[in-house]
Amino acid sequence: MKLICPACGATASAEAWTNDAAVRYALEALVQLPAPVLLQSLPYLGLFRKGTNALPWKRAQILIRSLKELVTTGNVHVQGGETRPCSVAIWGAAMEATIDARPKGLKNHNYLRQVAWDKAAELAGKVEVDREAARQKRGRETDGEPAPLSETARQAINNLKKQWGDE
């Protein structure tokens, strides 16, 4: 029975895949990846192919191990930028976005790192907006300051003022 990798195009018998030490080590490293990253890893590794050539297993093993180190740190850093918190879920989404962009012939994880850094920035911005809204709401509640009135409420109050002023 021959197996063909849909991501890299390598063809070999099932026995060959398990008999080759490089394949075994690459697959061992692969299954150690966190779930969101593991789901995207084979198509992502396909982006490292050069032309129509298959990705060598030793190269795949190196890429998988460096990917594991990258995603398990809990943060992301790009040259010239700040270090940002980056969860495994963000890494998985960044891998998906990278796969969708289809850059060919990647040499390292820098493209992925940049995408993850951008996604971490988006998340940090959303968290900050939510934190500020909660702080403002909490501030109004603790200061006894009433919440801002809607336009409908303002109109109803003005109507009541007119009605009471006429009596």
Helices and strands as residue ranges (DSSP letters): E 2-4, E 11-13, H 14-19, H 21-31, H 35-46, H 57-71, E 75-76, E 84-85, H 88-101, H 110-143, H 151-166
